[in-house]
């Protein structure tokens, strides 16, 4: 993901994100690479230090998801995903005017 898109996703200004990324990169949590399409754009990737933490986060997330959805049938889950997609689409339309 590029820095500008990441800033939009987390709701901060790009200069604020750059300062944060400077610290995270120095500590080994992220790496910033030049975009192959545009050298002015920086792509943010997880650094080596983040790998172990991400494994724990992913396992915990998967275990929690299994536990809280264990009583929901596949048909119910499919309907839920459909409803949430409609809501998301509507919100995106409203956001873009």
Buried (B, 14 or more C-beta within 10 A) or exposed (E): EBBEEBBBEEEBEEEEBBEBBEEBBEEEBBBBEEEEEEEEBBBBEEBEEBEEEEEEEEEEEEEEEEEEEEEEEEEEEEEEEEEEEEEEEEEEEEEEE
